[in-house]
């Protein structure tokens, strides 16, 4: 379940999302691998959900490993807001 203010990171392949999950869990970050919410599109069908207070740490880990998501959303009361996307 995605709660208000949670971030949802969408990747373009199962390989990349699984690698990101492994790296983030190795750093002891409280993230969760979830099915991509229906409102969002994803080639692989999986995404990573995490609390807003982890955003900076997650961003550092993924950027360091050159594993940024293709889209990053933040859940709001009315839906999902695109925070960042790679063109």
N, C-alpha and C positions, 0 to 999 in steps of 0.2 A: 504494500500500500504506500502511496506517495502522499505525504502530508504537506500542508501549506508551508512554504519557504524551503522545502527540500529541493535539492538540485538533481537533475537527471541528465547524465552524460550519455550521448548516443554515439556509437562507433559504426564504421562501415562494414565491419566483418566480425564474425564470431571469434576469430583468432585474436584480433586486437582487443576486444572487450574482455576476453579471458586473460590475456596478458596483463591488461590494466587491473583487473580484479586481483590477480596474483601479486602484483607489485604493491598495490594499496593495502592488501591484507598483510603482506610482509612488513609493512610500515606500521602495522597495528591500528589502521584507520577503520572506523566502524562504517563500512560501506555494505551495500547489498546488491547482488546481481538480481535484476528483475526483468520480466517481460516488458518490452517497450510499450508504454501506454498507447492505447488506440489512437489518441489525438495526435500522436507523433509518428513520423515515419522512420523506418529503419530497415536496412537491407538484411541485417542479421537477426532482428527480432528480440535482441537482448540489450539492456542498458544498465548503467550503474547509478544507484540512488544513494545520496548522502545528505547529511544535515548541513544547513547553511554555515554553521560554525566551523566546519571542516573544509570549506571551499578553498581557502588559501593554501592549506597543506596539500590537499588533493591536486590543486593546480601545479604546485611546485614539483611534486612527484611525477606527474604525467608529462610536464614540460621537460623536465630533466631527462626523461626517457624517450622524448620525442614521440609521445603517445597521446597527444591531445585528441579529444573527441571531435567528431565532425560537427556536432551540434551540442550545445549545452543549454538546458532549460531550467527555469525556476518555477515551481508550482505556486500559483496564487489562488485566491478564493474563487476566481472566475475561470481558471484554466492554467495553461502553461505559457510562460513568457520566454521568448528566445533571448538568451543572455549573450551567447557567442556562437558563431558558425563559421566554418571554413569554406570559402567559396570554391 
